[in-house]
Amino acid sequence: MSTPEPDQGFAEFFRTCLPVVTRTLKALNGDTRVVDDIAQDALVIARRRWQDIHAYDKPEAWVLKVAIRLMRRWQQRQSLETPLVAVADVVEQVHEVEAVHTALRSLSPRHREVVALHHLLGYPVREIASVLLVSESTVRAHLTRGRAELRRILGGSDE
């Protein structure tokens, strides 16, 4: 099997990866203009490094890492917390969704990222650890603490 040319496959990768990165960032940040820009910036960086990352097992995870770092930097520059946007297929009442989003915004940034990636986007612990560059046990700890804090904020039981 020959090694693909650096440009080979990037257009297809871009088409499939952009919606995933955009959806992930939208779950973490409510400003869709910024999300689109950050997702595209992450893919521009990926294009520059395509010769290296095209051979990775999961190049989309590498792009997600870059995109999340870019978003964190943007949020730090803005020095304000932004709300998570509603996931399209959620059919709960608007006030319930708002309560959940308000509760999510009150979590620490790392707890919010882990909870959103796991519960809103369905990422397994292993992939979250890879994206956020932390151990799986750290992800599990953040999930446990984030869930407990959400239950406390939302007035739910500990079960």
C-alpha positions in Angstrom: 0.0 0.0 0.0 1.5 3.3 -1.0 1.5 6.4 1.2 -1.2 8.8 0.0 -0.1 12.2 -1.2 -0.5 14.9 1.5 -3.5 16.5 -0.3 -5.1 13.2 -1.1 -8.2 12.8 1.1 -8.2 16.1 2.8 -11.2 17.4 1.0 -13.2 14.4 2.0 -11.9 14.6 5.6 -12.9 18.3 5.7 -16.4 17.5 4.5 -16.9 14.8 7.2 -15.0 16.4 10.0 -16.3 20.0 9.8 -19.9 19.1 10.9 -18.5 17.0 13.8 -16.3 19.7 15.1 -19.0 22.4 14.6 -21.6 20.3 16.5 -19.1 19.6 19.3 -18.2 23.3 19.7 -21.9 24.3 19.5 -22.6 22.1 22.5 -19.8 23.9 24.4 -20.4 27.5 23.3 -23.6 29.3 22.3 -22.1 31.8 19.9 -22.5 30.0 16.5 -20.6 32.6 14.6 -17.5 32.0 16.7 -18.0 28.2 16.6 -18.0 28.2 12.8 -14.9 30.3 12.7 -13.1 28.2 15.3 -14.0 25.0 13.6 -12.7 26.3 10.3 -9.5 27.6 11.9 -8.9 24.2 13.4 -9.3 22.6 10.0 -7.0 25.2 8.4 -4.4 24.1 11.0 -5.1 20.5 10.1 -4.6 21.2 6.4 -1.2 22.6 7.1 -0.3 19.5 9.1 -2.2 17.0 6.9 1.0 15.3 5.8 1.4 14.2 9.5 -2.1 13.8 10.8 -3.7 11.9 7.8 -2.0 8.8 9.1 -3.3 9.1 12.7 -5.9 6.5 13.8 -8.4 9.3 14.5 -7.3 12.5 12.8 -10.7 14.0 13.7 -9.8 13.7 17.4 -6.7 15.7 16.8 -8.8 18.4 15.1 -11.2 18.4 18.1 -8.3 18.9 20.5 -7.1 21.9 18.4 -10.7 23.3 18.2 -11.3 23.0 21.9 -8.0 24.7 22.7 -8.9 27.5 20.2 -12.3 27.9 21.8 -10.8 28.0 25.3 -8.4 30.7 24.2 -11.3 32.7 22.7 -13.3 32.4 25.8 -10.4 33.5 27.9 -9.9 36.6 25.7 -13.6 37.3 26.0 -13.5 36.6 29.8 -17.1 35.7 29.9 -19.0 32.4 30.0 -21.2 31.6 27.1 -24.3 29.3 27.2 -24.5 25.9 25.6 -27.1 25.8 22.8 -30.0 23.5 22.8 -29.4 20.2 20.9 -31.7 20.0 18.0 -33.4 16.7 18.9 -34.2 17.6 22.5 -37.9 17.6 22.9 -38.1 18.8 26.5 -40.0 21.9 27.5 -38.1 25.2 26.9 -37.9 26.0 30.6 -36.4 22.6 31.4 -33.8 23.0 28.7 -32.9 26.5 30.0 -32.6 25.1 33.5 -30.2 22.5 32.3 -28.2 25.0 30.3 -28.1 27.4 33.2 -26.9 24.6 35.4 -24.2 23.5 32.9 -22.9 27.1 32.7 -22.4 27.1 36.4 -20.1 24.1 36.2 -16.3 24.5 36.0 -15.1 24.6 32.3 -13.6 21.1 32.5 -16.7 19.6 34.1 -18.9 21.3 31.5 -16.7 20.0 28.7 -16.7 16.5 29.9 -20.5 16.4 30.7 -21.4 18.0 27.3 -19.1 15.7 25.3 -20.4 12.6 27.1 -24.1 13.3 27.6 -24.9 15.7 24.8 -22.7 14.3 22.1 -22.3 10.7 23.2 -18.5 10.5 23.3 -17.2 7.5 25.3 -14.8 8.2 28.2 -11.8 6.9 26.2 -12.4 9.4 23.4 -13.0 12.3 25.8 -9.7 11.5 27.4 -8.0 11.5 24.0 -9.6 14.8 23.0 -8.9 16.6 26.3 -5.5 15.1 26.8 -6.3 13.7 30.2 -6.5 10.2 31.6 -9.7 8.1 31.5 -9.8 8.2 35.3 -9.7 12.0 35.2 -12.6 12.0 32.8 -14.6 9.6 35.0 -13.9 11.8 38.0 -15.0 15.0 36.2 -18.2 13.2 35.0 -19.0 12.0 38.6 -18.4 15.5 40.1 -20.2 17.3 37.2 -23.2 15.0 37.5 -23.4 15.4 41.2 -23.1 19.2 40.9 -25.9 19.2 38.2 -28.1 17.1 40.5 -27.5 19.5 43.4 -28.2 22.6 41.2 -31.3 21.1 39.6 -32.7 19.7 42.9 -32.6 16.1 41.8 -31.9 13.0 43.8 -28.5 11.4 44.2 -29.7 8.2 42.4 
